Amino acid sequence: MSEAIPDGETRNLRIIAERIRSRRTTKLFLKQEVSKQLVLDAIELARWAPNHHLTEPWHFYLLGKQKIAACVDLIGTLIRETKKDDELAAFKEESARSMPGWLLVTCQKSADELRQQEDYASVCCAIQNLTLYLSEAGVAAKWTTGLITRDLRLFDIMDIDSAEEFVVGLIWYGYPKTLPTQSRKDVSEILTQTD
Ligand SMILES: Cc1cc2nc3c(=O)[nH]c(=O)nc-3n(C[C@H](O)[C@H](O)[C@H](O)COP(=O)(O)O)c2cc1C
């Protein structure tokens, strides 16, 4: 049980506040592999996110070597197609190849607009749960919504039915080489308090 001291000042609150504040997106990872069990534990925890009507709209795809290689090729192809730049394509492929872990997170599609919005929100909450847990274990992540996440060829590679699911994020994860610093606006700029 935590000590009773003023609001926001209990030891556990300070720890969780620091954990949330210090999670950082990073693009540069060490080669060191992340244990599969840690990622499975993070996925188990991710699904405890709030979800309206208990739709549990998420699905997690933990990629193995073959799927990763196919995705790296697709990233290069997409750059060649859209930017007509072989050098950039090779650079992006190399950068993707250096990502130690690949996790694709999808959301169930719904014809109901409100349900779709709520389900998307839940999947985002799940990803935040996952990345916070990994961050606590010293593993950083980059949530990407790059071109590959919307290309039908990704769905073919992964054998995902694009009529049933859409990608909320491709999560690259690993032990970070460095963690960037970040800032946020002052709370006074984003908070309106009413009578
Ligand atoms: C829905 C979503 C999509 C994102 N897509 C990208 C992306 O495609 N490329 C990228 O570099 N970062 C992406 N990010 C990461 C943000 O750029 C990052 O969260 C932001 O810079 C703040 O950094 P922080 O996560 O360290 O606080 C995405 C984040 C979210 C929530």
The ligand as an ORCA input file, in Angstrom:
! r2SCAN-3c Opt
* xyz 0 1
  C      -1.086      7.230    -34.567
  C       0.377      7.528    -34.578
  C       1.094      7.411    -35.758
  C       2.465      7.677    -35.806
  N       3.134      7.521    -36.987
  C       4.441      7.829    -37.065
  C       5.144      7.692    -38.286
  O       4.589      7.256    -39.294
  N       6.451      8.047    -38.317
  C       7.098      8.516    -37.189
  O       8.287      8.842    -37.268
  N       6.472      8.603    -35.996
  C       5.156      8.273    -35.913
  N       4.502      8.351    -34.703
  C       5.264      8.690    -33.487
  C       5.157     10.164    -33.194
  O       5.893     10.888    -34.151
  C       5.684     10.409    -31.768
  O       4.784      9.843    -30.865
  C       5.854     11.886    -31.469
  O       6.941     12.399    -32.163
  C       6.055     12.163    -30.002
  O       7.170     11.488    -29.504
  P       7.067     10.556    -28.212
  O       6.242      9.334    -28.621
  O       8.472     10.209    -27.859
  O       6.390     11.334    -27.137
  C       3.141      8.087    -34.630
  C       2.421      8.191    -33.430
  C       1.078      7.912    -33.402
  C       0.318      8.008    -32.099
*
